[in-house]
Amino acid sequence: MSRHFQSPLFDRRQDTDDVGQFAAPQRDYDEQFAAFWPLYERRPIKDNDGGCQLPHLFALWVYLNESRPTHVIESGVWKGQTTWLIEAAVPDAQILAIDPAPQRRKWTSRRATYSTLDFGFQDLSLFPPRTTLVFFDDHVHAWLRLTQVRAWGFRHVVFDDNYPDGVGDPSIRQILRGNPAGKPAGLKNRIKRAARRIVSRQEIAVLETYSPLVLRKALLRLLIGYSEFPPLAVGETTRWGTRWRDSFGDVKPCLDPEKLTGAQRDEVNRTSAGYTAMCMLSL
């Protein structure tokens, strides 16, 4: 008997184009964080610069624990911290971990299957659509990834780098708001953008041809549920130097600092500026 995915998402309340018409899930974040912290302290990679930090690892852990997928596809392994977390959270799940640069990996799972072939070229026919969770942390245009997800019939997707307006790579958050992504700043980023034109023409076509407003209408037709994980703490500025309120609005932190230990509070404060509103979608 196949079991159904337990979606922890914002569910659409009615047939509308208003993004606000998604009902927020009810969680006791303080209780969940207390349960997550002992696992976080055992993480194999203490310096995961460039990868998921505490706010993102906690969010992914909550999504995995609430949904209990039978299969997980991870696109963007980096050093291997999130593969470790996936295995720890859902030890019975089958994991496909995809990254074009395996030499950067510091932790390797004995249970996961690794591949350097891009997600868009994988044969995923053996992954059950209803109980597979797809996790993207690869900085590819979010709409391109969703079209590939839909081709295989997958219903449940998590995006790590869900950037606010005007910064970073094209994200679900930007599409839902009908606003553009950031423009490359500095010579290094402009060179990377030029290289992407050569190696990923399809992504550039999506990036430069389609209006954010058109993508918004298309995305709203696909969405059944949408959830942005709240920040653990709120600062004055974001990682991009913008004011927090300008980028993320009046979102409140989900943890009560009075319920944290000193070590927990220090780690939350150290990593909170890297918050990118990780999101989960049901299609």
Secondary structure, DSSP 8 states (H G I E B T S, - for coil): --------S-EE-SS-S-TT-EE-----HHHHHHHHHHHHHT-S-S--TTS--HHHHHHHHHHHHHH--SEEEEE--TTSHHHHHHHHH-TTSEEEEE-S-GGG-S---SSSEEE-S-GGG---TTS-TTTEEEEE-S---HHHHHHHHHHTT--EEEES----TTSSS--HHHHHHT-------SHHHHHHHHHHHHH-HHHHHHHHHS-HHHHHHHHHHH-SEEEE---SS--SB-TTSSBHHHHHTT---SS-GGGS-HHHHHHHHHHGGG----EEEE-
